């Protein structure tokens, strides 16, 4: 459906990005949207994609995965977590440098199995600032750090982003105000209890 990986040049160095869906996707997405799609186990899919990137000469690799962990304490940059991301990160190839996770909507910054593992919570409340130091000669990641930063409203607007939004505003206003359907009664059958 989508390519499993992409290679981008960032700041003059090559970085490979791998996108991983969960094998549990059919339990959280409407089944009719997934007809004909199969999901490999996350670690297997990630390791296959990493091996393909390494074969292309890519040495800096970031995984984006919809899996997560749950912090035991409220510290947006702490790493006292539980959850499936620990097992996934541990079993992913050592060729992978960073795992950007999610799903649990909780914030953390960890090192697991030699990989930097991050999550920035949800709803744009935090942004993860990831700093990779890459040897330009070899392409290897030589240092990696991250921190979650609280998103505030005191940052000046970017003129470039404002111009981009204004360019698209007429389109999304038109689409956003268009009536596509009216609901005149509950959708569930009267004999079925409404969702909680």
TASULSUL-V411014 format. One line per field, one symbol per residue. phi: phi as a letter, one per 20 degrees, with the letter a starting at -180 (. if undefined). burial: b if it has 16 or more other ideal C-beta (glycine too) atoms within 10 Angstrom, else e. Layout:
phi=???
burial=???
//
This chain:
phi=.cffbbdceclncececddceefegfeccggffdgnddcfggfgfffffffffffeneddcdddcebbccfecebfdececcpfffffffefgffeeccedamelceaccdclndfccbdmblmfcceedddddfffdnefdbbbbbedfedeeeffegffgfffffeggffffffeffdadddbgfffgedffff
burial=eeebbeeeeeeebbbbbbbbbbeeeeeeeeeeeeeeeeeeebbebbbebbeebeeeebbbbbbebbbbbebeeeebeeeebebbbbebbeebbebbbbbbbbbbebbbbbebbebbbbbbbeeeebebebebebeeeeeebeebebebeeeeeeeeeeeeeeeeeeeeeeeeeeeeeeeeeeeeeeeeeeeeeeee
//
